[in-house]
Structures are given as structure tokens and as C-alpha cells.
Amino acid sequence: MENKRVQWLIFFVIWLVVGALLGIALKAQFRLHTAELPSTRLPELARAYVQEKRTVQAMENEIRQLRQKMTELENALATGTKQTKVLNDSLQAAKMLAGLVEVEGPGIELILRDSERRPAPGSTESLLIDLYIIHDYDLLRVVNELRQAGAEAIAINGQRLVATSAIRCVGPVIYINDIKMASPFVIHAIGDPNTLLGALKTPGGVLSDIIDADPKMVEMHARDRVRIPAYTGSTQFRFAKPVPSEEVTK
């Protein structure tokens, strides 16, 4: 009886942590979408940007700490009975698959940056200025190629990519997980380094056009150890609901 009471208490604490985690994630998203930055003077804009960036980083750190605490509570629960241990093992595997756990392993580092070349006005190159800029579709093509080559985890500028991640261009910046980013883009991927680099270096592949325009726009390295952070955005579903088990079996 006492064992059961302890288990229920741990379950209750876990859900409290989950609720706090979701609340912080949603608050971070809200701040990003609603923050108003001064547009009249550059120094004020820069200070406001730095302050917002620090706030977001602090929230992300708090989310990581809460998720770590939740994992500790889940592991404590798993020591109770064989059945709860099996459930916890399945939960941890699901969190790995969902990108909610920080991971490390061999992989690659790819850096994509806008070209420093400035075509002369009126030249043929000036009509193709887009070739010298890294676009959202360049990142999307690279991510798809890496996944096809067996990458098990990918991050861009420290933002973990998961099933709900979006990469989109808005004006001069690119949003990744609703976070503003600009060149350079540092992409880390965990997987077999030779396979990943081979996929990126394929003649006529995803990087060929960029390299043809300016080889200095692309830099890639194999790494013995790559660390990729956990996803820190919102994990709440507003519309999608699980199908009841009785309907699945029909």
C-alpha cells in the first residue's frame, strides 16, 4: 500500500514538472512573437535584441533543467517494479525519438555562410545575386539529404530539428523553430561521418550549386564527437488527438 502511494506521488510530481515545462515553452514562444523592438535608433535595437536573446536562452536552460528533473523522477519510478521499469524504458526511447533528450556521438559539422563576393553592378553575376546567399530551401535540402543518409539527430545553430520543426525565410532572416537566424548557419548531425559527408559531396548534389558560386560558402568536417541539445520548443498539440484504441483495432 505504501509502495503504491509513493508511485502515485511520483506520478503527480512528474505531471507537475510537465505542466511547468509546457508553460515555460509557451511563454518563450509568446515572447518571441509579441516582442516589440524599437526601430528608430540602432543602439536601442541592438540592446533590445541582446536582452531578448538572453531571456530566450534563460528559458531554454530552465526547460532543460526541468526535463532533466523529469527524467530523474521517471527513473526513480522505474526502480519500483519490473512493469514500471519496462514502461520507463519505453518512455525514454520515445523521448529520444522525439528529440527531447540531449545526445552525442560521431557525426559532422557543416557551415554554410553568405558569400563575401559582391558582383559588379550591371554584370551577369549581379543578375544572379541570390546564388551568393544561403536561403531557407538550401537548409531544407541539406537537412533532407542528411536524414536520407542516416543522420539520427540534427541541429542548426543549436536548434534541434524535430518532426514539428519549420525552416522558413522572412525577409533577410530565416526562422528555425520560430527563432530568428542569419548567416552563418552551423549544422551538426550525428551519424556515420563518412556516409554523411559522402552524401553532401555527391556531384550535382545539394551543395554543388553553392560551391560552384563560391567554394568559401561551404565548410564541412567529420567529427569524432558531436553534441546536439534537446528540443526546447513547445510540445503541446492543439488539434491532433490520439485515436481511441478500440477504433484502431477495428
Backbone bond lengths (Angstrom), bond angles and torsions (degrees), N, CA, C in turn:
res aa  C-N    CA-C-N  psi(-1)  N-CA   C-N-CA  omega(-1)  CA-C   N-CA-C  phi
1 M - - - 1.474 - - 1.536 110.40 -
2 E 1.366 114.23 -43.44 1.459 118.81 -179.92 1.528 110.68 -64.98
3 N 1.372 115.26 -38.12 1.475 121.17 177.58 1.517 111.04 -58.81
4 K 1.329 115.63 -46.08 1.460 121.52 -178.30 1.521 110.74 -63.19
5 R 1.340 116.06 -40.07 1.455 119.84 -179.95 1.533 110.88 -63.74
6 V 1.344 116.37 -41.26 1.461 120.97 178.93 1.521 110.72 -63.13
7 Q 1.369 116.40 -42.53 1.460 120.32 179.14 1.525 111.71 -61.54
8 W 1.329 116.53 -43.69 1.461 119.84 179.21 1.534 110.96 -64.07
9 L 1.335 115.59 -36.12 1.460 119.92 178.72 1.526 110.65 -64.81
10 I 1.347 116.12 -42.24 1.463 120.14 179.28 1.518 110.39 -65.10
11 F 1.359 116.33 -42.51 1.464 120.05 176.31 1.523 110.98 -56.83
12 F 1.334 116.68 -43.21 1.458 121.47 -178.35 1.530 110.51 -63.43
13 V 1.345 117.00 -43.24 1.464 121.27 179.71 1.516 110.60 -64.22
14 I 1.364 116.19 -40.49 1.469 120.07 179.19 1.518 110.80 -59.31
15 W 1.329 117.36 -46.35 1.468 120.07 -178.91 1.520 112.30 -67.46
16 L 1.352 116.40 -30.02 1.461 118.96 173.76 1.526 110.51 -63.79
17 V 1.347 115.69 -43.15 1.460 120.33 179.14 1.519 110.48 -63.82
18 V 1.354 116.05 -42.93 1.470 120.12 178.43 1.525 110.70 -59.31
19 G 1.332 116.15 -43.71 1.461 119.87 179.53 1.516 112.05 -62.46
20 A 1.334 116.54 -43.28 1.462 119.97 178.27 1.511 111.15 -63.94
21 L 1.333 116.27 -40.95 1.465 121.76 179.77 1.523 111.26 -60.26
22 L 1.327 116.16 -47.93 1.465 120.38 179.56 1.523 111.38 -63.50
23 G 1.329 115.47 -38.32 1.459 119.19 179.62 1.520 112.08 -62.78
24 I 1.331 116.39 -42.30 1.470 120.61 179.05 1.517 110.42 -66.46
25 A 1.348 116.18 -42.14 1.468 119.79 -179.98 1.519 111.17 -60.78
26 L 1.334 116.59 -45.18 1.460 120.65 -179.75 1.521 111.15 -66.35
27 K 1.341 115.94 -36.84 1.460 119.60 178.49 1.523 110.56 -64.23
28 A 1.355 115.93 -40.27 1.470 120.02 178.05 1.517 111.05 -62.73
29 Q 1.357 116.28 -44.36 1.460 120.10 178.69 1.529 110.61 -61.77
30 F 1.336 116.79 -41.35 1.460 121.04 -178.86 1.521 110.92 -63.36
31 R 1.347 116.04 -42.24 1.463 119.51 -180.00 1.529 110.91 -63.42
32 L 1.313 116.27 -39.38 1.467 119.96 -179.04 1.522 111.62 -65.10
33 H 1.327 115.50 -37.77 1.470 119.32 -176.70 1.522 112.80 -81.26
34 T 1.335 117.38 -26.01 1.460 118.96 -172.03 1.527 113.56 -109.80
35 A 1.339 117.66 -6.28 1.464 119.01 -177.70 1.524 110.15 -61.84
36 E 1.335 115.47 131.76 1.457 120.55 178.40 1.519 108.54 -107.30
37 L 1.315 116.70 119.75 1.454 121.26 -178.38 1.524 109.31 -102.76
38 P 1.328 117.53 142.34 1.466 119.83 177.56 1.511 110.03 -65.02
39 S 1.307 116.84 141.74 1.457 120.48 -175.90 1.525 112.56 -116.07
40 T 1.328 117.97 4.39 1.459 119.06 -174.49 1.514 112.60 -90.50
41 R 1.335 117.34 -40.59 1.456 119.07 -176.15 1.523 110.12 -124.62
42 L 1.327 116.52 133.33 1.460 122.28 -175.79 1.532 113.02 -61.34
43 P 1.355 120.17 -44.19 1.474 119.31 179.46 1.526 112.97 -57.82
44 E 1.333 116.76 -41.30 1.464 120.28 179.18 1.524 110.43 -65.78
45 L 1.314 116.27 -40.68 1.458 121.09 178.24 1.518 110.20 -61.52
46 A 1.327 117.04 -44.07 1.459 121.39 -179.38 1.521 110.97 -64.15
47 R 1.347 116.96 -44.13 1.465 120.41 179.63 1.525 111.03 -63.51
48 A 1.332 116.51 -42.47 1.467 120.20 179.92 1.525 110.86 -64.86
49 Y 1.336 115.90 -39.24 1.460 119.89 178.95 1.527 110.77 -63.08
50 V 1.344 116.14 -46.09 1.465 120.24 179.89 1.519 110.88 -61.76
51 Q 1.342 116.67 -41.13 1.462 120.93 179.99 1.525 111.10 -63.96
52 E 1.345 116.82 -44.34 1.460 120.01 178.51 1.524 111.08 -63.61
53 K 1.323 116.68 -38.68 1.462 120.63 179.50 1.525 110.48 -64.42
54 R 1.330 116.97 -41.84 1.467 120.74 178.46 1.526 110.74 -64.36
55 T 1.334 116.28 -39.91 1.465 120.20 179.16 1.521 111.06 -62.59
56 V 1.334 115.96 -45.26 1.462 120.20 178.96 1.519 110.72 -62.40
57 Q 1.338 117.58 -42.11 1.459 121.21 179.46 1.525 111.06 -63.45
58 A 1.345 116.56 -39.47 1.465 120.10 178.47 1.527 110.70 -63.84
59 M 1.343 116.53 -41.79 1.461 120.24 178.18 1.525 111.31 -64.92
60 E 1.331 116.30 -40.58 1.461 119.32 178.79 1.521 110.97 -63.64
61 N 1.347 117.15 -39.71 1.467 120.66 177.31 1.518 111.26 -62.88
62 E 1.337 115.88 -40.22 1.465 119.42 179.34 1.528 111.09 -66.09
63 I 1.337 116.12 -38.39 1.465 119.99 177.23 1.518 110.03 -62.79
64 R 1.354 117.66 -43.00 1.462 120.91 179.24 1.534 110.89 -60.72
65 Q 1.335 116.04 -42.64 1.460 119.85 -179.82 1.528 111.32 -64.85
66 L 1.344 116.80 -41.36 1.458 120.28 178.38 1.525 111.45 -64.71
67 R 1.318 116.50 -40.44 1.465 119.52 179.27 1.522 110.89 -66.66
68 Q 1.356 116.62 -37.70 1.461 119.61 177.01 1.520 110.26 -64.33
69 K 1.335 116.33 -41.34 1.467 120.22 178.67 1.526 110.45 -63.74
70 M 1.336 116.32 -39.84 1.454 120.21 178.86 1.527 110.65 -62.64
71 T 1.338 117.16 -40.75 1.463 120.65 178.34 1.521 110.73 -63.01
72 E 1.330 116.62 -40.75 1.471 120.33 178.34 1.526 111.01 -62.08
73 L 1.329 116.18 -41.65 1.467 120.01 178.49 1.524 110.87 -65.75
74 E 1.333 115.89 -40.14 1.467 119.64 178.47 1.522 110.97 -63.10
75 N 1.342 116.82 -41.03 1.456 120.50 178.69 1.527 111.31 -66.74
76 A 1.343 115.94 -36.19 1.461 119.43 176.90 1.525 110.51 -63.74
77 L 1.320 115.69 -39.52 1.456 120.39 178.25 1.531 110.73 -65.03
78 A 1.340 116.22 -36.20 1.466 120.74 -176.00 1.517 112.88 -67.90
79 T 1.334 117.74 -19.78 1.461 119.82 -179.92 1.520 112.26 -77.44
80 G 1.341 116.97 -6.77 1.465 120.49 -177.16 1.512 113.60 -69.86
81 T 1.309 118.81 -62.28 1.457 122.38 -177.79 1.520 109.56 -135.28
82 K 1.330 116.02 166.90 1.461 120.97 179.44 1.524 110.56 -62.67
83 Q 1.335 117.22 -39.71 1.463 121.21 -178.13 1.527 111.27 -64.75
84 T 1.341 116.82 -43.18 1.462 119.24 -179.56 1.525 110.99 -68.17
85 K 1.342 117.22 -31.85 1.470 120.12 176.79 1.525 110.89 -64.67
86 V 1.330 116.59 -42.05 1.461 120.83 178.16 1.529 110.06 -62.24
87 L 1.338 115.75 -43.26 1.463 120.18 178.88 1.524 111.00 -62.54
88 N 1.344 115.85 -41.98 1.461 119.14 -179.48 1.520 111.54 -67.00
89 D 1.316 117.71 -39.16 1.469 120.56 177.11 1.527 110.54 -60.20
90 S 1.328 116.44 -41.13 1.463 120.77 178.19 1.524 110.64 -66.03
91 L 1.328 117.07 -38.70 1.465 121.64 179.20 1.523 111.06 -64.20
92 Q 1.357 116.31 -43.85 1.458 119.31 179.98 1.525 111.19 -65.24
93 A 1.338 117.27 -37.69 1.466 120.88 177.16 1.529 110.64 -63.58
94 A 1.345 116.34 -39.62 1.467 120.66 178.89 1.526 110.70 -66.05
95 K 1.326 117.14 -37.98 1.461 120.86 178.58 1.533 111.20 -66.49
96 M 1.330 116.40 -36.58 1.467 120.28 175.56 1.525 110.07 -62.36
97 L 1.331 115.25 -46.29 1.465 120.28 -178.50 1.524 111.11 -64.08
98 A 1.333 116.68 -34.44 1.468 121.16 -178.09 1.526 113.03 -82.57
99 G 1.332 117.47 -5.52 1.457 120.36 179.45 1.512 114.25 79.32
100 L 1.346 117.64 21.96 1.460 121.29 -177.58 1.522 112.65 -93.83
101 V 1.339 116.82 8.07 1.461 122.21 -179.20 1.520 109.01 -125.64
102 E 1.325 117.44 135.61 1.465 121.02 174.45 1.525 108.75 -66.72
103 V 1.325 117.05 136.36 1.461 120.46 -176.19 1.529 109.82 -132.38
104 E 1.333 115.32 161.35 1.452 120.66 175.61 1.518 109.69 -148.31
105 G 1.319 115.49 158.62 1.448 121.16 -179.24 1.511 109.97 166.50
106 P 1.332 117.95 -178.75 1.465 120.59 177.92 1.523 110.65 -68.20
107 G 1.306 116.69 154.34 1.460 119.22 179.98 1.507 111.88 176.12
108 I 1.322 115.69 -147.39 1.470 120.53 -177.33 1.519 111.02 -136.89
109 E 1.323 114.33 162.41 1.464 122.33 170.28 1.522 107.52 -125.02
110 L 1.307 116.20 124.50 1.466 122.47 179.62 1.520 108.49 -121.61
111 I 1.326 116.38 127.69 1.460 120.92 179.13 1.527 108.55 -116.06
112 L 1.319 115.74 122.92 1.464 122.10 176.35 1.522 108.51 -115.00
113 R 1.312 116.45 128.53 1.475 119.98 -178.22 1.528 110.35 -137.56
114 D 1.331 115.19 153.33 1.468 120.15 174.88 1.528 109.40 -63.45
115 S 1.325 116.02 147.26 1.457 120.91 -179.64 1.525 110.64 -71.40
116 E 1.324 115.87 147.28 1.459 121.31 175.10 1.522 111.19 -88.56
117 R 1.336 115.78 -6.51 1.465 119.56 178.71 1.524 110.28 -70.81
118 R 1.305 116.67 140.86 1.460 122.02 177.57 1.533 108.55 -124.81
119 P 1.333 117.41 101.70 1.473 120.10 -178.54 1.525 111.29 -57.39
120 A 1.312 115.42 145.04 1.472 120.27 179.04 1.519 110.31 -65.96
121 P 1.334 118.12 137.82 1.471 121.31 178.34 1.522 111.12 -55.16
122 G 1.330 116.16 134.61 1.450 121.09 178.76 1.512 114.26 86.96
123 S 1.352 117.40 -9.52 1.456 120.16 179.71 1.524 110.21 -79.07
124 T 1.324 115.81 165.58 1.470 120.29 177.82 1.521 110.85 -61.43
125 E 1.341 115.98 -38.16 1.466 120.54 -179.73 1.527 112.09 -62.01
126 S 1.359 116.01 -33.69 1.463 119.42 -178.14 1.524 111.82 -65.99
127 L 1.336 117.42 -22.79 1.455 121.25 177.88 1.528 111.48 -78.23
128 L 1.339 115.39 -14.38 1.462 121.06 -178.75 1.524 110.42 -117.56
129 I 1.332 116.05 39.34 1.463 121.01 -175.81 1.518 112.61 -58.88
130 D 1.349 117.37 -28.35 1.464 120.99 -179.15 1.522 112.23 -62.01
131 L 1.329 116.75 -22.59 1.462 120.00 -179.94 1.522 111.83 -67.24
132 Y 1.330 116.63 -19.28 1.460 121.10 -175.41 1.540 112.15 -100.64
133 I 1.320 115.57 12.94 1.475 121.13 -179.50 1.519 109.15 -126.29
134 I 1.332 116.87 139.31 1.458 121.67 175.66 1.527 108.41 -81.38
135 H 1.331 115.98 123.75 1.464 121.50 -177.36 1.528 111.21 -108.24
136 D 1.337 114.95 169.78 1.462 119.51 178.72 1.522 111.43 -61.53
137 Y 1.338 116.74 -36.93 1.465 118.19 -178.59 1.528 111.69 -70.12
138 D 1.341 117.87 -24.85 1.468 120.17 173.57 1.527 110.05 -64.56
139 L 1.331 115.78 -45.03 1.462 120.37 179.27 1.527 110.81 -64.82
140 L 1.329 116.40 -42.32 1.469 120.10 179.57 1.523 111.39 -61.03
141 R 1.325 116.65 -43.44 1.467 120.24 -179.59 1.527 110.70 -65.14
142 V 1.328 117.28 -39.67 1.463 121.05 178.69 1.526 110.60 -64.78
143 V 1.341 116.52 -46.02 1.468 120.49 179.86 1.530 110.75 -60.89
144 N 1.331 117.04 -44.13 1.469 120.16 178.76 1.527 111.40 -62.27
145 E 1.330 116.32 -40.15 1.468 120.43 179.33 1.524 110.95 -65.05
146 L 1.327 116.37 -41.67 1.463 120.51 179.45 1.528 111.13 -64.97
147 R 1.314 116.15 -41.93 1.475 119.13 178.56 1.527 110.86 -64.64
148 Q 1.333 115.84 -40.87 1.460 120.14 178.63 1.525 110.76 -63.14
149 A 1.349 116.55 -30.69 1.460 121.78 -179.14 1.525 112.68 -85.07
150 G 1.336 116.55 3.01 1.464 119.72 174.68 1.511 116.29 99.46
151 A 1.331 118.24 15.19 1.469 119.93 176.89 1.527 109.77 -61.86
152 E 1.319 116.31 130.95 1.467 121.07 -177.13 1.519 113.05 -95.43
153 A 1.317 116.92 -17.70 1.470 121.82 176.81 1.521 107.71 -156.72
154 I 1.342 116.62 139.38 1.467 121.88 -177.57 1.530 108.97 -137.42
155 A 1.321 116.06 140.67 1.466 121.50 174.19 1.520 108.96 -138.79
156 I 1.326 115.65 146.32 1.468 122.06 175.27 1.516 108.10 -120.88
157 N 1.324 116.26 120.07 1.472 121.78 -177.16 1.527 111.55 49.70
158 G 1.332 115.79 40.33 1.463 120.90 176.47 1.510 114.97 83.86
159 Q 1.338 118.08 -0.66 1.467 121.41 178.30 1.526 109.73 -96.56
160 R 1.330 116.19 115.58 1.464 121.11 -179.33 1.524 110.15 -70.08
161 L 1.313 116.73 133.75 1.454 121.19 178.13 1.520 109.75 -93.16
162 V 1.332 115.37 128.06 1.464 121.80 178.97 1.527 108.26 -127.24
163 A 1.335 115.82 -173.94 1.468 120.08 -175.40 1.526 112.36 -60.51
164 T 1.333 117.42 -30.51 1.468 120.35 -176.41 1.531 112.84 -97.16
165 S 1.324 118.14 3.71 1.465 120.82 -178.31 1.525 110.92 -67.87
166 A 1.328 114.80 143.86 1.465 120.86 176.85 1.521 109.11 -124.31
167 I 1.342 115.52 143.18 1.464 122.29 175.32 1.521 106.46 -123.48
168 R 1.339 117.45 112.92 1.460 119.36 -175.60 1.521 110.41 -146.19
169 C 1.314 114.57 148.32 1.462 121.30 -178.73 1.530 109.71 -93.53
170 V 1.332 116.25 133.90 1.464 122.30 173.82 1.523 107.07 -134.34
171 G 1.336 115.90 102.44 1.455 119.33 -177.59 1.519 111.36 64.38
172 P 1.332 117.23 -131.20 1.468 120.33 -176.16 1.526 114.15 -85.40
173 V 1.335 118.07 0.02 1.465 120.64 -177.01 1.525 109.98 -121.60
174 I 1.325 114.77 164.47 1.461 121.94 176.21 1.524 108.08 -117.61
175 Y 1.319 116.33 132.60 1.460 121.68 177.24 1.526 109.43 -95.14
176 I 1.325 116.03 128.55 1.457 122.40 173.94 1.522 107.01 -126.55
177 N 1.322 116.72 119.27 1.477 120.93 -172.55 1.524 110.85 55.29
178 D 1.343 116.49 36.09 1.464 122.98 -179.50 1.531 113.63 66.01
179 I 1.328 116.96 18.31 1.467 121.84 176.40 1.527 108.31 -107.56
180 K 1.348 116.59 128.58 1.463 120.67 179.23 1.523 111.10 -68.19
181 M 1.332 115.96 135.00 1.463 120.79 177.55 1.520 109.84 -142.38
182 A 1.329 114.59 155.55 1.463 120.68 176.28 1.519 108.09 -141.48
183 S 1.317 115.64 167.59 1.471 121.26 179.80 1.536 110.24 -56.43
184 P 1.350 117.47 141.69 1.471 128.80 3.94 1.527 112.22 -84.67
185 F 1.341 115.25 156.79 1.458 121.99 177.87 1.529 108.40 -110.72
186 V 1.322 115.70 116.04 1.471 121.15 -179.63 1.523 108.07 -99.68
187 I 1.318 115.59 113.96 1.468 121.67 -177.39 1.516 109.14 -106.16
188 H 1.325 116.29 125.30 1.462 122.12 174.29 1.520 108.60 -112.21
189 A 1.313 115.79 138.19 1.465 120.88 178.22 1.518 109.06 -140.09
190 I 1.329 115.79 138.39 1.465 121.58 177.21 1.518 108.83 -101.47
191 G 1.315 115.26 130.93 1.460 121.75 -179.59 1.515 108.24 166.49
192 D 1.326 117.41 -169.92 1.456 120.09 176.77 1.526 109.09 -69.80
193 P 1.354 118.53 115.68 1.472 120.56 -174.57 1.524 113.72 -57.08
194 N 1.341 117.21 -42.42 1.466 120.26 -178.01 1.526 111.35 -64.38
195 T 1.338 116.40 -41.02 1.463 120.18 179.96 1.523 111.15 -66.96
196 L 1.336 116.48 -43.28 1.463 120.60 -178.62 1.533 111.04 -65.52
197 L 1.339 116.46 -45.73 1.462 119.27 179.40 1.526 110.93 -66.61
198 G 1.331 116.50 -37.54 1.459 119.87 178.28 1.515 111.84 -60.80
199 A 1.345 116.40 -39.78 1.466 120.14 179.07 1.528 111.06 -65.67
200 L 1.330 116.88 -39.15 1.469 120.30 -178.20 1.524 112.24 -73.90
201 K 1.326 116.65 -27.98 1.471 120.86 -176.80 1.522 113.19 -92.14
202 T 1.311 117.78 3.43 1.461 120.77 -179.81 1.524 110.95 -57.32
203 P 1.354 118.58 127.66 1.470 120.59 177.49 1.528 110.92 -56.21
204 G 1.312 115.90 131.42 1.460 120.29 -177.62 1.508 113.24 77.13
205 G 1.337 117.15 10.66 1.469 121.65 -177.05 1.516 113.05 -83.92
206 V 1.342 114.73 -161.03 1.463 120.63 -171.10 1.529 113.31 -66.22
207 L 1.335 118.36 -24.20 1.458 120.47 -177.15 1.527 113.41 -102.22
208 S 1.313 117.10 -4.99 1.471 119.71 -172.92 1.529 112.53 -61.24
209 D 1.333 118.13 -43.44 1.471 120.68 -179.26 1.528 111.43 -63.95
210 I 1.339 115.45 -39.34 1.464 119.64 -179.41 1.521 110.17 -67.19
211 I 1.333 116.65 -44.47 1.457 120.94 -179.75 1.525 110.71 -65.33
212 D 1.330 117.30 -38.52 1.464 120.64 177.79 1.528 111.59 -62.01
213 A 1.333 116.63 -37.59 1.470 120.46 -179.86 1.523 110.69 -69.65
214 D 1.340 115.94 -46.36 1.465 121.02 179.94 1.528 108.41 -164.24
215 P 1.329 118.01 107.56 1.473 121.16 -178.47 1.532 113.31 -57.32
216 K 1.346 117.29 -24.97 1.464 120.02 -178.55 1.528 112.59 -72.74
217 M 1.332 117.51 -8.03 1.466 120.50 178.92 1.527 111.52 -77.23
218 V 1.338 116.94 -13.45 1.468 121.40 -175.33 1.520 110.09 -125.43
219 E 1.335 115.12 132.29 1.466 121.30 175.39 1.525 107.34 -140.26
220 M 1.320 117.94 127.40 1.470 119.68 -178.71 1.516 111.28 -139.61
221 H 1.345 114.62 145.04 1.461 121.16 -177.25 1.525 109.77 -142.85
222 A 1.324 115.35 145.95 1.462 120.76 168.79 1.526 107.85 -81.86
223 R 1.323 116.98 141.81 1.464 121.43 -179.93 1.530 109.71 -128.83
224 D 1.351 115.51 135.87 1.464 119.45 176.62 1.526 111.30 -70.93
225 R 1.323 115.38 -27.65 1.474 119.78 -176.99 1.521 109.62 -142.95
226 V 1.307 114.82 118.23 1.467 121.90 176.90 1.522 107.53 -121.37
227 R 1.315 116.53 132.26 1.475 120.60 176.82 1.518 108.54 -111.45
228 I 1.317 115.47 128.89 1.463 121.52 -179.16 1.528 108.54 -121.98
229 P 1.343 117.17 125.34 1.471 119.88 -176.43 1.524 112.40 -70.71
230 A 1.316 114.71 164.91 1.466 120.30 175.56 1.523 109.74 -73.68
231 Y 1.310 116.16 155.06 1.471 122.11 174.31 1.524 108.44 -66.89
232 T 1.329 116.56 132.85 1.470 120.35 -176.11 1.528 112.99 -117.30
233 G 1.319 117.38 8.85 1.462 119.75 178.57 1.520 112.09 -82.85
234 S 1.317 114.88 -174.16 1.461 120.72 -179.45 1.527 110.72 -70.60
235 T 1.321 116.05 140.57 1.460 121.49 176.98 1.534 110.93 -115.78
236 Q 1.315 116.58 15.55 1.458 120.72 -177.01 1.528 110.96 -85.84
237 F 1.332 116.49 133.53 1.455 122.32 175.78 1.523 108.86 -99.91
238 R 1.334 116.82 127.37 1.455 121.19 -179.16 1.531 112.14 -91.15
239 F 1.316 117.40 -34.30 1.461 120.58 -172.63 1.528 113.44 -116.85
240 A 1.326 118.02 -38.11 1.467 120.94 -178.29 1.526 110.19 -72.95
241 K 1.329 115.81 131.16 1.465 122.39 179.20 1.532 108.89 -128.04
242 P 1.346 117.59 145.65 1.464 119.81 177.61 1.528 110.85 -62.64
243 V 1.329 116.17 143.07 1.462 120.69 175.38 1.518 108.13 -76.61
244 P 1.341 119.06 129.41 1.470 121.51 179.34 1.534 110.53 -54.42
245 S 1.333 115.96 141.50 1.458 121.38 -175.74 1.519 112.98 -56.82
246 E 1.354 117.89 -34.81 1.456 120.04 -178.05 1.523 110.52 -67.15
247 E 1.363 118.60 -29.31 1.456 121.02 178.04 1.518 111.48 -77.06
248 V 1.330 116.70 -32.08 1.461 120.73 -179.65 1.515 110.97 -65.05
249 T 1.334 117.00 -36.32 1.470 121.60 -175.85 1.511 112.43 -79.39
250 K 1.330 118.84 -9.24 1.467 120.65 -178.28 1.531 111.46 -73.40
